[in-house]
Amino acid sequence: MSLHDRLSDDLKTAMKARDQLRMDVIRMIKAALLNKEIELKKNLDDAEMSKVMTTMLKQRRESIEQYQKAKRDDLAAKEIKEITIIEGYLPKAASTEDIAQAVDTAIKETGASSMKDMGNLMKAVMVKLAGQTVDGKQVSDLVKSKLSKG
C-alpha cells in the first residue's frame, strides 16, 4: 500500500472516530505533499514524501522549542502529539549507533580531517542514511565532534 493510500485510509478512519487532531495532522501532511507535487510538477515517490514529512517534523521540533521558551506548554504538547502522528508514517528512524557508524565510514571514505571538510562529509553521511528518518541536527553535531577531535 502506498503512502498516499495509507494517508487516505487513515483519514477516513480518523473521521469515523471523530479524532480531530489526527484528521488535522493527516490533512496537513496531504496538503504539504500536494504542494510539493505541484512545485515539482510530478508525483512524489515514498522517499520524496518522507523527505517532506521529515521537514514537517523539523518545523514541529523548532516550534516546541519556541513554545517552551514562551512558557506555552499547552501548545508544545500539541506539537509533540503531531510529531508522534507524523512519525507513524515515516520509515524507522536511524539509531544513534547507525548514525555514528555512517559518520565513521564516511570519514574513512572521504578522508575528511578538518571542519573544512564538513559539507562533503555531511553529504556522504546523508547518502549512507538515505531511506531512514534522520535528524540532520544530530548528524551535524556528531560530525562536528568527530572532526574537532580529529
PyRosetta script that sets phi, psi and omega in degrees:
from pyrosetta import init, pose_from_sequence

init()
pose = pose_from_sequence("MSLHDRLSDDLKTAMKARDQLRMDVIRMIKAALLNKEIELKKNLDDAEMSKVMTTMLKQRRESIEQYQKAKRDDLAAKEIKEITIIEGYLPKAASTEDIAQAVDTAIKETGASSMKDMGNLMKAVMVKLAGQTVDGKQVSDLVKSKLSKG")
pose.set_psi(1, 128.6)
pose.set_omega(1, -179.3)
pose.set_phi(2, -73.1)
pose.set_psi(2, 164.1)
pose.set_omega(2, -179.0)
pose.set_phi(3, -65.1)
pose.set_psi(3, -36.8)
pose.set_omega(3, 177.0)
pose.set_phi(4, -58.7)
pose.set_psi(4, -47.6)
pose.set_omega(4, -179.3)
pose.set_phi(5, -63.5)
pose.set_psi(5, -42.1)
pose.set_omega(5, -179.3)
pose.set_phi(6, -62.7)
pose.set_psi(6, -41.6)
pose.set_omega(6, 178.3)
pose.set_phi(7, -63.2)
pose.set_psi(7, -43.4)
pose.set_omega(7, 179.9)
pose.set_phi(8, -63.3)
pose.set_psi(8, -44.8)
pose.set_omega(8, 178.7)
pose.set_phi(9, -62.8)
pose.set_psi(9, -43.5)
pose.set_omega(9, -179.4)
pose.set_phi(10, -67.4)
pose.set_psi(10, -32.9)
pose.set_omega(10, 177.0)
pose.set_phi(11, -64.6)
pose.set_psi(11, -44.1)
pose.set_omega(11, 177.7)
pose.set_phi(12, -60.5)
pose.set_psi(12, -44.2)
pose.set_omega(12, 179.6)
pose.set_phi(13, -61.4)
pose.set_psi(13, -44.1)
pose.set_omega(13, -179.8)
pose.set_phi(14, -64.8)
pose.set_psi(14, -36.2)
pose.set_omega(14, 178.4)
pose.set_phi(15, -65.4)
pose.set_psi(15, -43.8)
pose.set_omega(15, 179.6)
pose.set_phi(16, -64.3)
pose.set_psi(16, -36.2)
pose.set_omega(16, -178.8)
pose.set_phi(17, -83.5)
pose.set_psi(17, -4.8)
pose.set_omega(17, -176.9)
pose.set_phi(18, 56.3)
pose.set_psi(18, 39.9)
pose.set_omega(18, 178.6)
pose.set_phi(19, -90.7)
pose.set_psi(19, 90.5)
pose.set_omega(19, -172.2)
pose.set_phi(20, -62.4)
pose.set_psi(20, -44.0)
pose.set_omega(20, -178.9)
pose.set_phi(21, -60.9)
pose.set_psi(21, -47.5)
pose.set_omega(21, -179.8)
pose.set_phi(22, -62.6)
pose.set_psi(22, -41.5)
pose.set_omega(22, 178.3)
pose.set_phi(23, -60.5)
pose.set_psi(23, -45.9)
pose.set_omega(23, -178.8)
pose.set_phi(24, -61.9)
pose.set_psi(24, -43.6)
pose.set_omega(24, -178.1)
pose.set_phi(25, -66.7)
pose.set_psi(25, -44.7)
pose.set_omega(25, 180.0)
pose.set_phi(26, -63.3)
pose.set_psi(26, -41.6)
pose.set_omega(26, 177.3)
pose.set_phi(27, -62.9)
pose.set_psi(27, -38.7)
pose.set_omega(27, 178.3)
pose.set_phi(28, -63.1)
pose.set_psi(28, -43.8)
pose.set_omega(28, 178.5)
pose.set_phi(29, -61.7)
pose.set_psi(29, -48.1)
pose.set_omega(29, -178.0)
pose.set_phi(30, -61.9)
pose.set_psi(30, -39.0)
pose.set_omega(30, 179.1)
pose.set_phi(31, -65.5)
pose.set_psi(31, -43.1)
pose.set_omega(31, 179.2)
pose.set_phi(32, -62.9)
pose.set_psi(32, -41.2)
pose.set_omega(32, 179.5)
pose.set_phi(33, -66.1)
pose.set_psi(33, -41.8)
pose.set_omega(33, 179.2)
pose.set_phi(34, -63.1)
pose.set_psi(34, -43.2)
pose.set_omega(34, 178.3)
pose.set_phi(35, -60.3)
pose.set_psi(35, -41.4)
pose.set_omega(35, 179.6)
pose.set_phi(36, -66.3)
pose.set_psi(36, -40.2)
pose.set_omega(36, 177.9)
pose.set_phi(37, -62.1)
pose.set_psi(37, -41.2)
pose.set_omega(37, 178.7)
pose.set_phi(38, -65.6)
pose.set_psi(38, -42.0)
pose.set_omega(38, 179.6)
pose.set_phi(39, -61.2)
pose.set_psi(39, -44.4)
pose.set_omega(39, -177.3)
pose.set_phi(40, -87.0)
pose.set_psi(40, -9.7)
pose.set_omega(40, -178.7)
pose.set_phi(41, 57.4)
pose.set_psi(41, 39.3)
pose.set_omega(41, 176.5)
pose.set_phi(42, -160.3)
pose.set_psi(42, 162.2)
pose.set_omega(42, 175.4)
pose.set_phi(43, -74.6)
pose.set_psi(43, 141.9)
pose.set_omega(43, -179.7)
pose.set_phi(44, -85.0)
pose.set_psi(44, 143.6)
pose.set_omega(44, 171.4)
pose.set_phi(45, -88.3)
pose.set_psi(45, 175.1)
pose.set_omega(45, -175.1)
pose.set_phi(46, -61.1)
pose.set_psi(46, -35.8)
pose.set_omega(46, 180.0)
pose.set_phi(47, -64.8)
pose.set_psi(47, -42.1)
pose.set_omega(47, 179.2)
pose.set_phi(48, -67.9)
pose.set_psi(48, -36.9)
pose.set_omega(48, 176.8)
pose.set_phi(49, -63.5)
pose.set_psi(49, -40.7)
pose.set_omega(49, 178.8)
pose.set_phi(50, -62.2)
pose.set_psi(50, -38.3)
pose.set_omega(50, 179.8)
pose.set_phi(51, -63.2)
pose.set_psi(51, -42.7)
pose.set_omega(51, 178.7)
pose.set_phi(52, -61.9)
pose.set_psi(52, -44.4)
pose.set_omega(52, -178.5)
pose.set_phi(53, -70.0)
pose.set_psi(53, -31.6)
pose.set_omega(53, 175.9)
pose.set_phi(54, -63.8)
pose.set_psi(54, -39.0)
pose.set_omega(54, 176.0)
pose.set_phi(55, -62.5)
pose.set_psi(55, -40.7)
pose.set_omega(55, 177.9)
pose.set_phi(56, -62.1)
pose.set_psi(56, -40.3)
pose.set_omega(56, 178.0)
pose.set_phi(57, -61.8)
pose.set_psi(57, -43.8)
pose.set_omega(57, -179.7)
pose.set_phi(58, -60.6)
pose.set_psi(58, -42.5)
pose.set_omega(58, 178.5)
pose.set_phi(59, -62.0)
pose.set_psi(59, -42.0)
pose.set_omega(59, 179.5)
pose.set_phi(60, -63.5)
pose.set_psi(60, -42.7)
pose.set_omega(60, -179.3)
pose.set_phi(61, -63.6)
pose.set_psi(61, -39.2)
pose.set_omega(61, 177.7)
pose.set_phi(62, -66.4)
pose.set_psi(62, -38.5)
pose.set_omega(62, 178.5)
pose.set_phi(63, -64.1)
pose.set_psi(63, -42.4)
pose.set_omega(63, 179.2)
pose.set_phi(64, -57.6)
pose.set_psi(64, -45.4)
pose.set_omega(64, -180.0)
pose.set_phi(65, -58.5)
pose.set_psi(65, -46.0)
pose.set_omega(65, -179.5)
pose.set_phi(66, -65.5)
pose.set_psi(66, -42.7)
pose.set_omega(66, -179.8)
pose.set_phi(67, -64.1)
pose.set_psi(67, -38.6)
pose.set_omega(67, 179.8)
pose.set_phi(68, -68.2)
pose.set_psi(68, -36.4)
pose.set_omega(68, 176.3)
pose.set_phi(69, -63.9)
pose.set_psi(69, -35.3)
pose.set_omega(69, -179.1)
pose.set_phi(70, -86.1)
pose.set_psi(70, 5.5)
pose.set_omega(70, -179.3)
pose.set_phi(71, 60.1)
pose.set_psi(71, 36.4)
pose.set_omega(71, 177.2)
pose.set_phi(72, -108.2)
pose.set_psi(72, 71.1)
pose.set_omega(72, -176.4)
pose.set_phi(73, -65.0)
pose.set_psi(73, -26.6)
pose.set_omega(73, 177.9)
pose.set_phi(74, -63.8)
pose.set_psi(74, -44.2)
pose.set_omega(74, 179.1)
pose.set_phi(75, -71.4)
pose.set_psi(75, -36.3)
pose.set_omega(75, 177.5)
pose.set_phi(76, -62.8)
pose.set_psi(76, -40.9)
pose.set_omega(76, 179.6)
pose.set_phi(77, -63.1)
pose.set_psi(77, -38.6)
pose.set_omega(77, 178.2)
pose.set_phi(78, -63.8)
pose.set_psi(78, -43.1)
pose.set_omega(78, 178.8)
pose.set_phi(79, -63.1)
pose.set_psi(79, -38.8)
pose.set_omega(79, 178.8)
pose.set_phi(80, -62.4)
pose.set_psi(80, -41.4)
pose.set_omega(80, 177.8)
pose.set_phi(81, -64.2)
pose.set_psi(81, -39.4)
pose.set_omega(81, 178.7)
pose.set_phi(82, -63.9)
pose.set_psi(82, -40.8)
pose.set_omega(82, 178.7)
pose.set_phi(83, -59.4)
pose.set_psi(83, -43.9)
pose.set_omega(83, -179.5)
pose.set_phi(84, -59.3)
pose.set_psi(84, -42.6)
pose.set_omega(84, -179.8)
pose.set_phi(85, -67.2)
pose.set_psi(85, -45.9)
pose.set_omega(85, -179.0)
pose.set_phi(86, -62.4)
pose.set_psi(86, -42.6)
pose.set_omega(86, -179.4)
pose.set_phi(87, -60.7)
pose.set_psi(87, -26.3)
pose.set_omega(87, 178.3)
pose.set_phi(88, -64.2)
pose.set_psi(88, -19.2)
pose.set_omega(88, -179.8)
pose.set_phi(89, -100.8)
pose.set_psi(89, -2.5)
pose.set_omega(89, -178.7)
pose.set_phi(90, -98.3)
pose.set_psi(90, 156.2)
pose.set_omega(90, 175.1)
pose.set_phi(91, -64.5)
pose.set_psi(91, 167.0)
pose.set_omega(91, -179.2)
pose.set_phi(92, -54.0)
pose.set_psi(92, 135.2)
pose.set_omega(92, 179.2)
pose.set_phi(93, -72.4)
pose.set_psi(93, 144.0)
pose.set_omega(93, 177.6)
pose.set_phi(94, -69.5)
pose.set_psi(94, 135.6)
pose.set_omega(94, 179.2)
pose.set_phi(95, -76.5)
pose.set_psi(95, 164.8)
pose.set_omega(95, 177.8)
pose.set_phi(96, -59.1)
pose.set_psi(96, -38.1)
pose.set_omega(96, 179.1)
pose.set_phi(97, -65.3)
pose.set_psi(97, -41.6)
pose.set_omega(97, 178.2)
pose.set_phi(98, -60.7)
pose.set_psi(98, -43.3)
pose.set_omega(98, -178.8)
pose.set_phi(99, -65.4)
pose.set_psi(99, -45.3)
pose.set_omega(99, 179.7)
pose.set_phi(100, -60.5)
pose.set_psi(100, -41.8)
pose.set_omega(100, 179.6)
pose.set_phi(101, -64.7)
pose.set_psi(101, -42.3)
pose.set_omega(101, 179.2)
pose.set_phi(102, -63.8)
pose.set_psi(102, -39.3)
pose.set_omega(102, 178.6)
pose.set_phi(103, -64.6)
pose.set_psi(103, -46.4)
pose.set_omega(103, -180.0)
pose.set_phi(104, -60.8)
pose.set_psi(104, -44.4)
pose.set_omega(104, 179.6)
pose.set_phi(105, -63.1)
pose.set_psi(105, -43.2)
pose.set_omega(105, -179.3)
pose.set_phi(106, -65.7)
pose.set_psi(106, -36.2)
pose.set_omega(106, 178.0)
pose.set_phi(107, -63.0)
pose.set_psi(107, -43.8)
pose.set_omega(107, 179.5)
pose.set_phi(108, -63.8)
pose.set_psi(108, -42.9)
pose.set_omega(108, -176.5)
pose.set_phi(109, -70.4)
pose.set_psi(109, -38.2)
pose.set_omega(109, -176.1)
pose.set_phi(110, -90.8)
pose.set_psi(110, -17.7)
pose.set_omega(110, -177.7)
pose.set_phi(111, 73.0)
pose.set_psi(111, 21.3)
pose.set_omega(111, -179.0)
pose.set_phi(112, -63.7)
pose.set_psi(112, 135.9)
pose.set_omega(112, -178.0)
pose.set_phi(113, -136.8)
pose.set_psi(113, -14.5)
pose.set_omega(113, -178.3)
pose.set_phi(114, -138.6)
pose.set_psi(114, 173.4)
pose.set_omega(114, -179.4)
pose.set_phi(115, -63.1)
pose.set_psi(115, -21.0)
pose.set_omega(115, 178.0)
pose.set_phi(116, -63.7)
pose.set_psi(116, -26.4)
pose.set_omega(116, -177.6)
pose.set_phi(117, -88.6)
pose.set_psi(117, 3.1)
pose.set_omega(117, -171.9)
pose.set_phi(118, -59.3)
pose.set_psi(118, -44.4)
pose.set_omega(118, -178.0)
pose.set_phi(119, -57.9)
pose.set_psi(119, -49.9)
pose.set_omega(119, 179.4)
pose.set_phi(120, -64.5)
pose.set_psi(120, -39.0)
pose.set_omega(120, -179.8)
pose.set_phi(121, -65.6)
pose.set_psi(121, -42.4)
pose.set_omega(121, 178.9)
pose.set_phi(122, -59.9)
pose.set_psi(122, -43.7)
pose.set_omega(122, 178.9)
pose.set_phi(123, -60.3)
pose.set_psi(123, -44.8)
pose.set_omega(123, -178.4)
pose.set_phi(124, -63.9)
pose.set_psi(124, -41.2)
pose.set_omega(124, 179.9)
pose.set_phi(125, -65.7)
pose.set_psi(125, -44.5)
pose.set_omega(125, -178.0)
pose.set_phi(126, -64.8)
pose.set_psi(126, -33.5)
pose.set_omega(126, 175.9)
pose.set_phi(127, -64.4)
pose.set_psi(127, -42.3)
pose.set_omega(127, 179.9)
pose.set_phi(128, -64.7)
pose.set_psi(128, -30.4)
pose.set_omega(128, -177.5)
pose.set_phi(129, -98.0)
pose.set_psi(129, 11.1)
pose.set_omega(129, -179.7)
pose.set_phi(130, -58.3)
pose.set_psi(130, 141.3)
pose.set_omega(130, 179.7)
pose.set_phi(131, 91.5)
pose.set_psi(131, -8.3)
pose.set_omega(131, 176.9)
pose.set_phi(132, -115.6)
pose.set_psi(132, 154.0)
pose.set_omega(132, 175.2)
pose.set_phi(133, -78.6)
pose.set_psi(133, 124.0)
pose.set_omega(133, -176.0)
pose.set_phi(134, -132.9)
pose.set_psi(134, 136.4)
pose.set_omega(134, 174.3)
pose.set_phi(135, -86.4)
pose.set_psi(135, 109.6)
pose.set_omega(135, -176.8)
pose.set_phi(136, -57.6)
pose.set_psi(136, -34.8)
pose.set_omega(136, 179.5)
pose.set_phi(137, -65.2)
pose.set_psi(137, -40.0)
pose.set_omega(137, 178.7)
pose.set_phi(138, -62.8)
pose.set_psi(138, -44.2)
pose.set_omega(138, 179.0)
pose.set_phi(139, -63.4)
pose.set_psi(139, -45.3)
pose.set_omega(139, -179.3)
pose.set_phi(140, -59.9)
pose.set_psi(140, -45.0)
pose.set_omega(140, 179.4)
pose.set_phi(141, -61.8)
pose.set_psi(141, -42.2)
pose.set_omega(141, -179.9)
pose.set_phi(142, -65.9)
pose.set_psi(142, -43.1)
pose.set_omega(142, 178.5)
pose.set_phi(143, -61.5)
pose.set_psi(143, -44.3)
pose.set_omega(143, 179.2)
pose.set_phi(144, -60.5)
pose.set_psi(144, -44.5)
pose.set_omega(144, -178.3)
pose.set_phi(145, -65.3)
pose.set_psi(145, -39.1)
pose.set_omega(145, 179.5)
pose.set_phi(146, -66.5)
pose.set_psi(146, -42.6)
pose.set_omega(146, -177.5)
pose.set_phi(147, -72.1)
pose.set_psi(147, -32.4)
pose.set_omega(147, 179.9)
pose.set_phi(148, -73.1)
pose.set_psi(148, -27.6)
pose.set_omega(148, 176.2)
pose.set_phi(149, -75.1)
pose.set_psi(149, -38.7)
pose.set_omega(149, -174.7)
pose.set_phi(150, -71.0)
pose.dump_pdb("model.pdb")
